[in-house]
Amino acid sequence: MNRQNADERAVDEHAGFDLGRRNLLKMTGTGMAALSVGMAASGQAVAQSQVKLSDAWDKTFAKSDRVDYKKVTFKNRYGIILAADLYQPKNASGRMAAIAISGPFGAVKEQASGLYAQTMAERGFVTLAFDPSYTGESSGETRNVASPDINTEDFSAAVDFLGLQPNVDRDRIGAIGICGFSGMALTAATSDSRIKAVATASMYDMSRSMSRSHKDGYTMEQRHKVINYISQQRWIDAESGKPALGYHEVPFDEKGNILKGQRVLPESLPADPDPVLVAFFNYYKTPRGFHPRGINSTTAWTATTPMSFFSFPLYANIEMISPRPVLLVAGENAHSRYYSEDVYKEASNPKELVIVPNADHVDLYDQMDKIPFDKLTSFFKQHLA
């Protein structure tokens, strides 16, 4: 099944959810799209043989009349073409501070990162919400794979792009990582001094999560069981010539067997579901946050995705961010709260930890009354001054 049909089927499977312009999700099937991609300094255009962008406003949030918005593309250091949404304050003038934004893990720019980007643009920043490599509208084969290295590079590539914009001050660029892309944002800042300030929301450390599970709960036997499964899966993928899907963040069932499947989340909730599963389901699988290009909404990561995360710990050199500041935002009731608290202990000053009362992990994806946008605004205005 080609990608066009797969996207259409994903929408059909969720009847009753209307992105408003469903027909505009169809991709052109012939030719090479040549798009101007924000290389403003040179006026060049990049041939887009791998990236086809929809012109629809197909976000999971309402469009603001206070910002200017356009789709753009740019390349990372590995030659992968990233698709992004550029938001700018309407009628602004002069050189402004800018913020690169991505996450959550398995989401696309039409979901939480776009909401953050649009809101921060309303507050005076040039913002860029991007699809990570191999996902969403960005290029890269194989699809639905993640990498601690390449996804960290994606943030630096976003900084490249922002620094080429004529209305952006290169010395005033920051980053926001949401959920699983918090670790990539922090890691990028350890080796890219152009990122002058970094904030995280509902942080997940994907290296730690995949290799050690929630609150480091894996036994050594379980860790070996996971890597044995991944290793054997490589033989299967090599023989078939294509990667199998099926990575689950919690890969064991109640009997300790490895879970396999084509979906991150089930199509319906089981009886007496875990509250964390309910929170994710209520965002990704309902009109609140569903998007047909989102891995968490419609499909799964490749089964071997965890391999590189076992090998490469994120933000191993976190002390290198200092003297640039770090802001960590977590929900009071979030199952992931300990990631932010542990990073706060490890990071050098200046650093700040904000715990949002009565908020869980997923609340900080889109609940406007709980996301501390005033705090994010003051943080970046202070440190990108």
HELIX and SHEET records of a PDB file:
HELIX    1   1 ARG A    3  ASP A   12  1                                  10    
HELIX    2   2 ARG A   22  LEU A   25  5                                   4    
HELIX    3   3 ALA A  112  GLU A  122  1                                  11    
HELIX    4   4 PRO A  148  GLY A  163  1                                  16    
HELIX    5   5 CYS A  179  PHE A  181  5                                   3    
HELIX    6   6 SER A  182  SER A  191  1                                  10    
HELIX    7   7 MET A  206  ARG A  212  1                                   7    
HELIX    8   8 HIS A  214  ASP A  216  5                                   3    
HELIX    9   9 MET A  220  SER A  240  1                                  21    
HELIX   10  10 PRO A  275  TYR A  284  1                                  10    
HELIX   11  11 ILE A  295  THR A  298  1                                   4    
HELIX   12  12 PRO A  306  SER A  311  1                                   6    
HELIX   13  13 ILE A  318  ILE A  321  5                                   4    
HELIX   14  14 ARG A  337  GLU A  346  1                                  10    
HELIX   15  15 ASP A  363  ASP A  366  1                                   4    
HELIX   16  16 PHE A  373  HIS A  383  1                                  11    
SHEET    1   A 2 ALA A  33  MET A  39  0                                        
SHEET    2   A 2 GLN A  44  GLN A  48 -1                                        
SHEET    1   B 8 VAL A  67  LYS A  75  0                                        
SHEET    2   B 8 ILE A  81  PRO A  89 -1                                        
SHEET    3   B 8 VAL A 126  PHE A 130 -1                                        
SHEET    4   B 8 MET A  96  SER A 102  1                                        
SHEET    5   B 8 VAL A 168  ILE A 178  1                                        
SHEET    6   B 8 ILE A 195  ALA A 201  1                                        
SHEET    7   B 8 VAL A 326  GLY A 331  1                                        
SHEET    8   B 8 LYS A 351  VAL A 356  1                                        
SHEET    1   C 2 LEU A 245  TYR A 247  0                                        
SHEET    2   C 2 TRP A 301  THR A 302 -1                                        
END                                                                             
